[in-house]
Amino acid sequence: MSYKRFFPLVLLFLILAGSVFHACKKGEDPNSNIPYAYINVVINPNSTMYQELNIVGGWMYYPYVNPPSRGLIIYRMTLDDFLAYERTPPINSDLCCDPETLLCTRLIVDDYYPFVHDTCSDFSFQILDGSPIEPATIPLKQYQTNYDGLNLYITN
């Protein structure tokens, strides 16, 4: 085989191999600016203790998590599907921290439903998937949820 016929095949192989390796590279975490907090929550969303989650479309704040997390927003999408978001704002998370009390702003739902709102930066996000609404560009930090019919497990 001559050099002229062999070179294009080698070049094509190298381009394809480079494309495969580039495609297999994991993407960056869009929420890398939010400090890592160990999340391992187990609740029974059908109990009276979590009445807000007893219906589809219900949501609640869950404050009992490890620092530096500022709590969770738990949302019931369907009878069997739940979403859990970090309450730390994904953009400029420490912009509105009070240096005296060390309290920082948290994402809220309240009157903004079906949106999650950052009162400090005035950014909003969809509660259905955490996607940002312009001008925000970074989605909400979402945790893994698993519901077995009795207990809801929220982990990272």
TISE-546015 format. One record per residue: residue number from 1; x, y, z of N, C-alpha, C in turn; residue in one letter. Coordinates in Angstrom, 3 decimals. Layout:
N
NUM  X  Y  Z  X  Y  Z  X  Y  Z  A;
...
% end
This chain:
156
1  0.848  -1.176  0.000  0.000  0.000  0.000  0.894  1.240  0.000  M;
2  0.591  2.171  -0.829  1.427  3.356  -0.943  1.091  4.368  0.154  S;
3  2.017  5.254  0.409  1.877  6.281  1.438  0.671  7.170  1.170  Y;
4  0.419  7.512  -0.076  -0.681  8.414  -0.431  -2.036  7.788  -0.116  K;
5  -2.161  6.483  -0.191  -3.439  5.821  0.095  -3.577  5.561  1.597  R;
6  -2.473  5.366  2.278  -2.489  5.036  3.695  -2.750  6.266  4.582  F;
7  -2.203  7.417  4.224  -2.308  8.637  5.022  -3.760  9.077  5.252  F;
8  -4.640  9.148  4.241  -6.028  9.564  4.498  -6.766  8.620  5.452  P;
9  -6.479  7.322  5.402  -7.129  6.383  6.313  -6.689  6.615  7.759  L;
10  -5.414  6.850  7.952  -4.908  7.122  9.298  -5.487  8.433  9.817  V;
11  -5.532  9.438  8.983  -6.087  10.731  9.370  -7.562  10.599  9.746  L;
12  -8.326  9.868  8.965  -9.742  9.643  9.257  -9.905  8.901  10.586  L;
13  -9.078  7.890  10.819  -9.137  7.147  12.074  -8.843  8.055  13.268  F;
14  -7.836  8.906  13.166  -7.487  9.806  14.265  -8.599  10.814  14.547  L;
15  -9.221  11.325  13.515  -10.326  12.274  13.691  -11.502  11.595  14.379  I;
16  -11.857  10.394  13.939  -12.969  9.665  14.553  -12.661  9.301  16.004  L;
17  -11.444  8.850  16.266  -11.068  8.489  17.635  -11.104  9.716  18.542  A;
18  -10.618  10.838  18.059  -10.664  12.076  18.844  -12.083  12.516  19.125  G;
19  -12.967  12.359  18.153  -14.373  12.720  18.346  -15.027  11.844  19.398  S;
20  -14.735  10.560  19.374  -15.314  9.635  20.352  -14.838  9.984  21.756  V;
21  -13.536  10.222  21.926  -13.018  10.560  23.253  -13.567  11.889  23.744  F;
22  -13.729  12.853  22.858  -14.282  14.154  23.245  -15.744  14.015  23.640  H;
23  -16.501  13.195  22.937  -17.923  13.008  23.231  -18.130  12.271  24.545  A;
24  -17.184  11.443  24.947  -17.324  10.668  26.180  -16.946  11.465  27.421  C;
25  -16.364  12.635  27.254  -15.948  13.443  28.387  -17.177  13.993  29.104  K;
26  -17.193  13.867  30.433  -18.331  14.360  31.200  -18.368  15.877  31.136  K;
27  -19.592  16.413  31.109  -19.759  17.853  31.094  -19.500  18.446  32.470  G;
28  -19.250  19.725  32.493  -19.033  20.403  33.756  -20.344  20.533  34.505  E;
29  -20.266  20.538  35.813  -21.430  20.734  36.655  -21.793  22.213  36.612  D;
30  -23.009  22.550  36.127  -23.375  23.967  36.056  -23.532  24.590  37.440  P;
31  -23.655  23.769  38.469  -23.826  24.273  39.829  -22.566  24.128  40.669  N;
32  -21.404  24.176  40.033  -20.149  23.982  40.765  -19.867  25.128  41.734  S;
33  -20.558  26.252  41.591  -20.348  27.372  42.503  -21.108  27.200  43.821  N;
34  -22.009  26.211  43.914  -22.722  25.930  45.156  -21.881  24.943  45.961  I;
35  -21.558  25.283  47.212  -20.732  24.374  48.023  -21.398  23.010  48.190  P;
36  -20.585  21.961  48.201  -21.092  20.601  48.345  -21.625  20.393  49.757  Y;
37  -22.796  19.798  49.851  -23.380  19.408  51.139  -23.858  17.970  51.005  A;
38  -23.579  17.163  52.005  -24.024  15.771  51.997  -25.531  15.745  52.233  Y;
39  -26.274  15.200  51.273  -27.735  15.131  51.355  -28.147  13.661  51.395  I;
40  -28.830  13.278  52.467  -29.360  11.926  52.608  -30.631  12.027  53.451  N;
41  -31.764  12.241  52.783  -33.038  12.508  53.446  -34.000  11.369  53.143  V;
42  -34.733  10.924  54.152  -35.784  9.924  53.979  -37.032  10.458  54.672  V;
43  -38.125  10.625  53.900  -39.393  11.074  54.480  -40.527  10.229  53.909  I;
44  -41.645  10.226  54.612  -42.867  9.607  54.102  -43.763  10.744  53.623  N;
45  -43.800  11.004  52.309  -44.531  12.167  51.801  -46.047  12.069  51.957  P;
46  -46.558  10.900  52.318  -48.003  10.741  52.486  -48.448  10.930  53.932  N;
47  -47.501  11.174  54.834  -47.867  11.367  56.237  -48.410  12.780  56.438  S;
48  -49.112  12.967  57.547  -49.662  14.292  57.850  -48.563  15.294  58.170  T;
49  -47.393  14.797  58.505  -46.261  15.674  58.788  -45.827  16.453  57.539  M;
50  -46.077  15.872  56.369  -45.694  16.499  55.100  -46.936  16.707  54.242  Y;
51  -47.970  17.313  54.835  -49.258  17.481  54.170  -49.153  18.152  52.807  Q;
52  -48.228  19.077  52.669  -48.087  19.802  51.403  -47.760  18.865  50.243  E;
53  -47.147  17.724  50.543  -46.751  16.772  49.501  -47.798  15.691  49.263  L;
54  -48.927  15.753  49.966  -49.961  14.726  49.818  -50.672  14.794  48.476  N;
55  -50.543  15.898  47.759  -51.233  16.051  46.474  -50.223  16.337  45.363  I;
56  -50.591  15.949  44.152  -49.762  16.255  42.982  -49.724  17.771  42.811  V;
57  -48.548  18.311  42.587  -48.371  19.758  42.473  -48.032  20.408  43.802  G;
58  -48.031  19.623  44.877  -47.690  20.164  46.187  -46.187  20.318  46.348  G;
59  -45.793  21.256  47.165  -44.372  21.507  47.399  -44.172  21.926  48.847  W;
60  -42.955  21.816  49.317  -42.633  22.246  50.676  -41.146  22.552  50.791  M;
61  -40.820  23.328  51.823  -39.427  23.553  52.186  -39.022  22.479  53.191  Y;
62  -37.830  21.937  53.027  -37.298  20.956  53.968  -35.980  21.513  54.504  Y;
63  -35.988  22.024  55.746  -34.790  22.700  56.270  -33.786  21.795  56.979  P;
64  -34.126  20.536  57.212  -33.299  19.672  58.064  -32.207  18.962  57.268  Y;
65  -31.258  19.731  56.761  -30.151  19.176  55.978  -28.828  19.694  56.530  V;
66  -27.755  19.046  56.113  -26.418  19.425  56.579  -25.952  20.722  55.940  N;
67  -25.250  21.566  56.719  -24.635  22.752  56.123  -23.556  22.319  55.146  P;
68  -23.234  23.076  54.160  -23.654  24.442  53.878  -24.957  24.552  53.086  P;
69  -25.709  23.470  52.954  -26.999  23.552  52.266  -27.909  24.511  53.024  S;
70  -28.730  25.225  52.290  -29.694  26.141  52.901  -31.086  25.525  52.930  R;
71  -31.155  24.223  52.697  -32.432  23.532  52.720  -32.821  23.038  51.340  G;
72  -33.966  22.358  51.273  -34.459  21.791  50.020  -35.847  22.321  49.704  L;
73  -36.161  22.334  48.426  -37.533  22.508  47.961  -37.922  21.161  47.375  I;
74  -38.961  20.544  47.926  -39.426  19.241  47.447  -40.754  19.461  46.747  I;
75  -40.883  18.906  45.545  -42.069  19.109  44.707  -42.595  17.756  44.241  Y;
76  -43.909  17.558  44.337  -44.518  16.301  43.877  -45.071  16.518  42.469  R;
77  -44.405  15.914  41.475  -44.821  16.048  40.075  -46.021  15.172  39.744  M;
78  -45.963  13.901  40.135  -47.044  12.941  39.906  -47.204  12.135  41.190  T;
79  -48.066  11.147  41.167  -48.227  10.315  42.359  -46.928  9.627  42.754  L;
80  -46.079  9.307  41.762  -44.855  8.550  42.028  -43.558  9.300  41.754  D;
81  -43.627  10.543  41.295  -42.419  11.284  40.928  -42.281  12.558  41.752  D;
82  -41.089  12.724  42.306  -40.776  13.897  43.114  -39.516  14.559  42.579  F;
83  -39.393  15.854  42.824  -38.184  16.602  42.511  -37.692  17.248  43.799  L;
84  -36.388  17.373  43.941  -35.805  18.046  45.103  -34.711  18.989  44.617  A;
85  -34.829  20.244  45.018  -33.870  21.274  44.616  -33.191  21.872  45.843  Y;
86  -31.958  22.302  45.643  -31.211  23.037  46.662  -31.798  24.447  46.761  E;
87  -31.914  24.970  47.987  -32.431  26.329  48.169  -31.346  27.389  48.040  R;
88  -30.087  26.990  47.933  -29.018  27.949  47.687  -29.140  28.443  46.254  T;
89  -29.194  29.762  46.028  -29.304  30.268  44.657  -28.119  29.821  43.799  P;
90  -28.378  29.400  42.558  -27.288  28.931  41.700  -26.415  30.049  41.139  P;
91  -26.891  31.284  41.211  -26.140  32.422  40.678  -25.902  33.402  41.823  I;
92  -24.659  33.806  42.025  -24.309  34.753  43.092  -24.886  34.311  44.434  N;
93  -24.606  33.100  44.832  -25.242  32.511  46.011  -24.948  33.250  47.313  S;
94  -23.849  33.961  47.391  -23.512  34.671  48.625  -23.666  36.183  48.508  D;
95  -24.335  36.640  47.471  -24.468  38.076  47.230  -25.230  38.779  48.347  L;
96  -26.258  38.165  48.870  -27.104  38.813  49.882  -26.955  38.161  51.254  C;
97  -25.741  37.913  51.667  -25.495  37.365  53.002  -25.294  38.515  53.983  C;
98  -25.883  38.393  55.151  -25.729  39.390  56.202  -24.488  39.032  57.020  D;
99  -23.461  39.888  57.014  -22.220  39.548  57.717  -22.386  39.450  59.232  P;
100  -23.401  40.113  59.788  -23.600  40.067  61.241  -24.285  38.770  61.678  E;
101  -25.336  38.392  60.975  -26.089  37.193  61.363  -25.622  35.944  60.633  T;
102  -24.829  36.134  59.587  -24.352  35.047  58.732  -25.496  34.322  58.023  L;
103  -26.646  34.968  57.918  -27.773  34.401  57.183  -27.704  34.855  55.735  L;
104  -28.024  33.927  54.845  -27.978  34.227  53.418  -29.349  33.982  52.798  C;
105  -29.560  34.616  51.664  -30.832  34.455  50.967  -31.045  33.003  50.554  T;
106  -32.314  32.602  50.485  -32.700  31.264  50.042  -33.720  31.402  48.933  R;
107  -33.758  30.406  48.073  -34.773  30.390  47.026  -36.140  30.178  47.666  L;
108  -37.160  30.824  47.093  -38.514  30.684  47.625  -39.487  30.339  46.508  I;
109  -40.617  29.773  46.880  -41.693  29.481  45.933  -42.868  30.394  46.265  V;
110  -43.491  30.195  47.406  -44.605  30.992  47.922  -45.526  31.530  46.824  D;
111  -45.614  32.853  46.703  -46.522  33.482  45.734  -46.042  33.350  44.291  D;
112  -44.833  32.864  44.088  -44.264  32.758  42.741  -44.625  31.447  42.045  Y;
113  -45.293  30.518  42.744  -45.627  29.200  42.171  -46.289  29.383  40.813  Y;
114  -45.908  28.661  39.774  -45.048  27.484  39.673  -43.581  27.804  39.408  P;
115  -43.116  28.888  39.938  -41.716  29.262  39.762  -41.006  29.292  41.110  F;
116  -39.695  29.115  41.059  -38.827  29.278  42.217  -38.125  30.608  41.998  V;
117  -38.039  31.423  43.037  -37.544  32.786  42.869  -36.385  33.079  43.819  H;
118  -35.400  33.799  43.300  -34.283  34.294  44.095  -34.545  35.773  44.353  D;
119  -34.898  36.125  45.583  -35.262  37.509  45.891  -34.067  38.450  45.872  T;
120  -32.870  37.924  45.994  -31.674  38.763  45.975  -31.352  39.237  44.557  C;
121  -31.240  38.303  43.636  -30.861  38.651  42.260  -32.069  38.853  41.356  S;
122  -33.267  38.505  41.847  -34.521  38.627  41.102  -34.584  37.658  39.913  D;
123  -33.872  36.531  40.007  -33.940  35.497  38.978  -35.041  34.503  39.322  F;
124  -35.618  33.891  38.280  -36.657  32.880  38.476  -36.297  31.605  37.728  S;
125  -36.892  30.491  38.182  -36.620  29.171  37.631  -37.916  28.375  37.607  F;
126  -38.043  27.448  36.658  -39.214  26.573  36.581  -39.141  25.529  37.685  Q;
127  -40.244  25.317  38.401  -40.241  24.280  39.437  -40.351  22.887  38.810  I;
128  -40.860  22.802  37.574  -41.070  21.508  36.920  -39.781  20.820  36.490  L;
129  -38.733  21.603  36.207  -37.472  20.989  35.774  -36.231  21.762  36.232  D;
130  -36.417  22.859  36.932  -35.286  23.632  37.434  -34.636  24.540  36.422  G;
131  -35.196  24.620  35.220  -34.562  25.419  34.171  -34.674  26.913  34.477  S;
132  -33.635  27.671  34.092  -33.633  29.106  34.366  -34.533  29.866  33.402  P;
133  -35.066  30.967  33.882  -35.838  31.881  33.046  -34.955  33.102  32.843  I;
134  -34.848  33.568  31.602  -33.940  34.676  31.295  -34.224  35.856  32.203  E;
135  -33.202  36.525  32.651  -31.806  36.506  32.224  -30.942  35.467  32.941  P;
136  -31.507  34.679  33.853  -30.714  33.639  34.527  -30.215  32.623  33.500  A;
137  -29.044  32.057  33.751  -28.453  31.123  32.789  -28.103  29.769  33.393  T;
138  -28.127  29.657  34.708  -27.740  28.416  35.375  -28.981  27.788  36.001  I;
139  -29.208  26.487  35.800  -30.396  25.831  36.373  -30.259  25.629  37.882  P;
140  -31.368  25.265  38.501  -31.351  24.922  39.919  -30.543  23.649  40.134  L;
141  -29.926  23.546  41.298  -29.222  22.307  41.651  -30.270  21.294  42.084  K;
142  -30.295  20.164  41.382  -31.305  19.137  41.637  -30.653  17.909  42.258  Q;
143  -31.342  17.328  43.234  -30.865  16.112  43.879  -31.644  14.910  43.365  Y;
144  -31.050  13.737  43.515  -31.697  12.494  43.082  -32.818  12.149  44.047  Q;
145  -33.944  11.704  43.483  -35.064  11.263  44.313  -35.467  9.855  43.905  T;
146  -35.894  9.076  44.892  -36.379  7.727  44.641  -37.544  7.486  45.592  N;
147  -38.705  7.150  45.036  -39.901  6.929  45.839  -40.322  5.478  45.689  Y;
148  -40.438  4.762  46.807  -40.784  3.340  46.754  -42.249  3.066  47.086  D;
149  -43.068  4.096  47.111  -44.480  3.945  47.438  -44.775  4.278  48.885  G;
150  -43.752  4.257  49.715  -43.908  4.615  51.124  -42.961  5.748  51.502  L;
151  -41.679  5.553  51.236  -40.674  6.551  51.599  -40.083  7.223  50.367  N;
152  -39.749  8.495  50.530  -39.054  9.265  49.508  -37.611  9.430  49.969  L;
153  -36.676  9.013  49.115  -35.248  9.109  49.403  -34.668  10.229  48.546  Y;
154  -33.983  11.163  49.178  -33.343  12.277  48.478  -31.856  12.211  48.792  I;
155  -31.040  12.106  47.738  -29.592  11.955  47.924  -28.832  12.733  46.856  T;
156  -27.523  12.874  47.099  -26.654  13.431  46.061  -25.510  12.484  45.792  N;
% end
